[in-house]
Amino acid sequence: MPKTAASRMGIGSWIILIVLLSLSVAAGVIVYFGWTLADGTDVPTSGYAAMAFGVIISLAIGFGLMALLFYSSRKGYDEPPVLIVPENDTVESKDVSETK
């Protein structure tokens, strides 16, 4: 009989799940109070300008990082490391040093 997902979860998984759900509920409560307590206030023009500036800078950073990611992938910088053995190092010398 196959095990279900609930039977495979240990106590650590349950603790993580409870903490994440409680953080989600707390964030929802904070959003609700922030939304309802700010009723009747207006955002000045400088606030909209600062928000637009922040969005533009965030998008520029995101686009730049994605461009660097694709560049490094295409140039081979993301390949796994390979051991390069010098030409003067022979197989016999490796075997002798490993047996000592």
C-alpha positions as CSV (number, residue, x, y, z in Angstrom):
1,M,0.0,0.0,0.0
2,P,1.6,3.3,-1.1
3,K,2.2,6.0,1.6
4,T,0.3,9.2,1.4
5,A,2.0,12.6,1.5
6,A,0.6,13.2,5.1
7,S,2.1,10.0,6.4
8,R,5.6,10.8,4.9
9,M,5.8,14.2,6.6
10,G,7.8,14.3,9.8
11,I,7.6,16.7,12.7
12,G,10.0,19.1,11.1
13,S,7.8,19.3,8.0
14,W,4.7,20.0,10.1
15,I,6.6,22.8,12.0
16,I,7.7,24.4,8.8
17,L,4.2,24.2,7.4
18,I,2.6,25.8,10.5
19,V,5.2,28.6,10.6
20,L,4.7,29.4,6.9
21,L,0.9,29.4,7.2
22,S,1.1,31.6,10.3
23,L,3.4,34.0,8.5
24,S,0.9,34.1,5.5
25,V,-2.0,34.9,7.9
26,A,0.0,37.6,9.6
27,A,0.9,39.2,6.3
28,G,-2.8,39.1,5.3
29,V,-3.8,40.8,8.6
30,I,-1.1,43.5,8.1
31,V,-2.3,44.1,4.5
32,Y,-5.9,44.4,5.6
33,F,-5.1,46.9,8.4
34,G,-2.8,48.9,6.1
35,W,-5.5,49.0,3.4
36,T,-8.3,50.0,5.8
37,L,-6.4,52.5,8.0
38,A,-5.2,54.5,4.9
39,D,-8.7,55.3,3.8
40,G,-9.1,58.9,2.8
41,T,-5.4,59.7,2.3
42,D,-4.0,60.9,-1.0
43,V,-0.6,60.1,-2.5
44,P,1.3,63.2,-3.6
45,T,2.8,63.5,-7.0
46,S,6.3,62.9,-5.5
47,G,5.0,59.6,-4.2
48,Y,3.9,58.4,-7.6
49,A,7.2,59.6,-9.1
50,A,9.2,57.7,-6.4
51,M,7.1,54.6,-7.0
52,A,7.6,54.8,-10.8
53,F,11.4,55.3,-10.3
54,G,11.6,52.3,-8.0
55,V,9.7,50.1,-10.5
56,I,11.9,51.2,-13.4
57,I,15.1,50.6,-11.4
58,S,13.8,47.2,-10.2
59,L,13.0,46.1,-13.7
60,A,16.4,47.4,-15.0
61,I,18.2,45.3,-12.4
62,G,16.1,42.3,-13.1
63,F,16.6,42.6,-16.9
64,G,20.4,43.1,-16.3
65,L,20.7,40.0,-14.1
66,M,18.8,37.9,-16.6
67,A,21.0,39.1,-19.4
68,L,24.1,38.2,-17.4
69,L,22.6,34.8,-16.7
70,F,22.0,34.1,-20.4
71,Y,25.4,35.5,-21.3
72,S,27.3,33.3,-18.8
73,S,25.3,30.2,-19.9
74,R,26.1,30.8,-23.6
75,K,29.8,31.4,-23.0
76,G,30.1,28.2,-21.0
77,Y,30.8,29.8,-17.6
78,D,28.1,27.6,-16.0
79,E,29.7,24.3,-17.0
80,P,30.7,21.9,-14.2
81,P,34.4,22.0,-13.2
82,V,36.7,19.6,-14.9
83,L,40.0,18.4,-13.5
84,I,42.9,19.2,-15.9
85,V,45.9,17.0,-15.3
86,P,49.2,18.5,-16.3
87,E,51.0,16.8,-19.2
88,N,54.1,15.8,-17.2
89,D,51.9,14.0,-14.6
90,T,51.6,10.4,-15.7
91,V,49.2,7.7,-14.5
92,E,52.1,5.7,-12.9
93,S,53.0,8.6,-10.6
94,K,49.4,8.9,-9.4
95,D,49.2,5.2,-8.6
96,V,52.5,5.3,-6.7
97,S,51.4,8.3,-4.6
98,E,48.0,6.8,-3.8
99,T,49.5,3.5,-2.5
100,K,51.8,5.3,0.0
